[in-house]
Amino acid sequence: MVIKQIQGRLDGLATKQEMDAKFETTKAELQKEIEVAKNETIKWMIGLALAQLAMMAGILMTMVRVLPGGHIRP
């Protein structure tokens, strides 16, 4: 009776090899997610840099047209 209870509890435990395989799978999934997040961050940074460049060009053109002595006339 006691042996069956102990055997039932031991069957539910994972072996070291099973745990190592599970850790490797989890590690690979996590590395993939980090890679995807890195690529998304780079895309956002490039997009924001281009938006900032366009904004600065717009401000510069506005200043050239508005300030006295501007050379570009509408």
C-alpha positions in Angstrom: 0.0 0.0 0.0 2.7 2.5 1.0 4.9 1.4 -1.9 2.1 2.2 -4.3 1.6 5.6 -2.8 5.3 6.4 -3.1 5.5 5.0 -6.6 2.5 7.2 -7.6 4.2 10.3 -6.3 7.5 9.4 -8.0 5.8 8.9 -11.3 4.6 12.5 -11.2 8.2 13.9 -10.8 10.2 14.9 -13.9 13.6 13.5 -14.5 16.7 15.7 -14.9 16.8 15.0 -18.7 13.1 16.1 -19.0 13.8 19.3 -17.1 16.9 20.0 -19.1 14.9 19.5 -22.4 12.1 21.8 -21.1 14.7 24.5 -20.1 16.3 24.3 -23.5 13.0 24.7 -25.2 12.0 27.6 -23.0 15.4 29.2 -23.5 15.1 28.9 -27.3 11.6 30.4 -27.3 12.8 33.3 -25.1 15.8 34.0 -27.4 13.4 34.1 -30.4 11.1 36.6 -28.6 14.1 38.8 -27.7 15.2 38.8 -31.3 11.8 39.8 -32.6 11.6 42.6 -30.0 15.0 43.8 -31.0 14.0 44.0 -34.6 10.8 45.8 -33.8 12.7 48.3 -31.7 15.1 49.0 -34.5 12.2 49.6 -36.9 10.6 52.0 -34.5 13.9 53.9 -34.0 14.4 54.3 -37.7 10.8 55.5 -38.2 11.1 58.0 -35.3 14.5 59.3 -36.6 12.9 59.9 -40.1 9.9 61.6 -38.5 12.2 63.8 -36.4 14.3 64.7 -39.5 11.1 65.7 -41.4 9.9 67.8 -38.4 13.3 69.6 -38.2 13.3 70.3 -41.9 9.8 71.7 -41.6 10.7 74.0 -38.7 13.8 75.2 -40.6 11.8 76.0 -43.7 9.2 77.8 -41.7 11.8 79.9 -39.9 13.5 80.8 -43.2 10.1 82.0 -44.6 8.9 83.8 -41.5 12.0 85.6 -40.2 13.0 88.8 -41.9 15.7 88.5 -44.5 14.5 85.0 -45.6 15.5 84.1 -49.1 12.7 81.8 -50.0 9.4 83.5 -50.8 6.1 81.6 -51.2 
